[in-house]
């Protein structure tokens, strides 16, 4: 017995519900982006004020630390702008072809901005030791990485809950739940499980095996010897996969059901390639030590930042797309 086709009114109601849900998710993603920038800016201001006050007891000039505070205030204002920006909301639309083209351009601009920030940091911070402190363990860049990872873990959990409860895709939901746990784990590793915040002493048995004397797994001497080359290989592999990304026409041809979620919903889009290219570019020089006058070992933190940022943006995209599962 054939299943009756839905009426035009039912189709219109479903389309309207999907559009409303998509708009709600676009607004939520916009708030997430804006709030993350605000939190990071506020943190930088707090660090700047702490260093400004500490400089008096160290008998050094405190005024250079205020430059960092100004940058933090600018980030707070930027975050408030992003939360209310109609342009950002239009960028998140999946119903506008122009928005998709704008996102491609934005990824290129974002990659160039980060690479420009690398050059600017190197020029403005002439002291190599101070540069390493800003980027190294407990540095500003590491806190930004942790913020991106924790935000990504939350978004991945939202996706997992959506797939498990609303779309009844239990396997996919479990996978995204594991991704959320993985992001949370890496974020805690970046903060040495709170050691960089609270400053506890590393147990002697762990310190003897840890290259940076921290309570972490990824800094164990066994892993430390392979981190740089593995980061480069992972960056290149993901870059190749993103550029090679199939159109999924084969999957579409096999299934004509309208309630099937397009496979492309769960994959990083091709326009993310600039971030992965820049990550691979930096990690190559770090791994090969072929340009030590320009690229230091600590610059792998920039490559890690671009990888984490790409994954986080990819998760935000998936969350928005799941509002309209059939892709209509």
Secondary structure, DSSP 4 states (H G I P E B T S, - for coil): -PPPPPPHHHHHHHHHHHHHHHHHHHHHHHHHHHHHHHHHHHHHHHHHHHHHHHHHHTTS--HHHHHHHHHHHHHHHHHHHHHH-HHHHHHT-SS-HHHHHHHHHHHHHHHHHHHHHHHHHHHH---HHHHHHHHSTTSHHHHHHHHHHHHHHHHHHHHHHIIIIIS--HHHHHHHHHHHHHHHHHHHHHTGGGHHHH-PPPPHHHHTTBTTSSS-STTBHHHHTTHHHHHHHHHHHHHHHHHH----HHHHHH---TTSPPGGGGS--GGGHHHHHHHHHHHHHHHHT--TTT--GGGHHHHHHHHHHHHHHHHHHHHHHGGGTT--
